[in-house]
């Protein structure tokens, strides 16, 4: 089995992301995670030959480990998969500053969603295959 992949993208710190002291608001850090998550799903599922279906966040936790300032960016957000179920999956986000320091980390439990019925739906074969590439081999045991 091959090593699990990690998806990463850079997110620019915008003028309105920080307070008067130059510290990025924690809510914005969660938005950085959301931006990386949306890019991951769009790019990776499309590259896998499918179309990303709707997903909703059921639960999310975040730990803020060190301040992010205006000078910390662009930040890099790394995304990996912790667990894949029938209709849900858990995604890990790690936010690093421009110097490679880990500033925040968080997990989001996402549920595949059918927008017509407003209920959960099973993950498609393409979604499951793509997510599996980012799942560590130890999680498959």
LINKAHU-V550294 format. One record per residue. N is the residue number from 1. PHI is phi in degrees with one decimal (NA if undefined). NEAR is the number of other ideal C-beta (glycine too) atoms within 12 Angstrom. Layout:
# LINKAHU-V550294
n->[N	N]
phi->[PHI	PHI]
near->[NEAR	NEAR]
This chain:
# LINKAHU-V550294
n->[1	2	3	4	5	6	7	8	9	10	11	12	13	14	15	16	17	18	19	20	21	22	23	24	25	26	27	28	29	30	31	32	33	34	35	36	37	38	39	40	41	42	43	44	45	46	47	48	49	50	51	52	53	54	55	56	57	58	59	60	61	62	63	64	65	66	67	68	69	70	71	72	73	74	75	76	77	78	79	80	81	82	83	84	85	86	87	88	89	90	91	92	93	94	95	96	97	98	99	100	101	102	103	104	105	106	107	108	109	110	111	112	113	114	115	116	117	118	119	120	121	122	123	124	125	126	127	128	129	130	131	132	133	134	135	136	137	138	139	140	141]
phi->[NA	-80.5	-66.1	-64.2	-86.2	-124.2	-90.4	-140.7	-148.3	-96.5	-124.2	-73.8	-86.3	-95.5	-54.1	-80.8	-78.8	-116.8	-88.4	-66.0	-89.5	84.8	-95.4	-71.8	-62.9	-58.2	-62.9	-68.5	-62.5	-63.9	-65.6	-59.4	-62.1	-62.9	-61.6	-65.0	-61.7	-64.8	-62.9	-55.9	-62.5	-64.2	-70.5	-75.3	-69.4	-63.0	-63.4	-81.7	94.1	-121.7	-123.2	-64.3	-83.4	-67.0	-135.7	-125.6	-84.1	-92.9	-154.7	-148.3	-128.4	-141.5	-120.4	-102.3	-96.5	-155.7	-63.4	-107.1	-114.8	-56.6	-83.8	-80.7	-102.4	-70.8	-88.5	-106.7	-113.6	-100.8	-123.4	-140.4	-109.2	-99.7	-154.9	-127.4	-109.8	-72.8	-128.4	-141.5	-153.7	-111.6	-114.1	-100.9	-122.3	-127.3	-107.9	-117.5	-79.7	-61.4	-92.5	87.5	-77.6	-75.2	-104.4	-158.0	-147.9	-164.4	-114.1	-125.2	-91.6	-111.9	-118.7	-64.8	-132.0	-95.5	-70.1	-71.9	-93.9	54.5	-133.7	-68.0	-136.3	-67.5	-64.4	-72.5	-60.0	-65.9	-58.7	-62.2	-65.5	-64.2	-60.4	-60.6	-65.6	-103.5	-101.7	-61.9	-58.1	-65.8	-76.3	-84.8	-70.5]
near->[12	11	12	23	21	24	31	24	29	21	36	21	32	17	12	14	27	23	17	8	11	17	21	35	24	24	18	32	40	30	29	42	39	29	28	37	40	27	24	38	36	23	20	33	30	17	19	23	14	21	17	27	28	26	32	24	26	20	15	26	20	26	20	23	18	22	24	38	24	25	16	32	28	25	40	32	40	32	42	34	39	28	24	29	22	15	24	28	37	29	41	36	45	32	45	30	29	20	16	15	19	24	36	38	29	35	27	33	26	38	28	31	23	18	13	9	9	11	14	23	21	19	32	24	15	22	38	25	20	33	40	26	28	37	30	22	15	11	20	17	7]
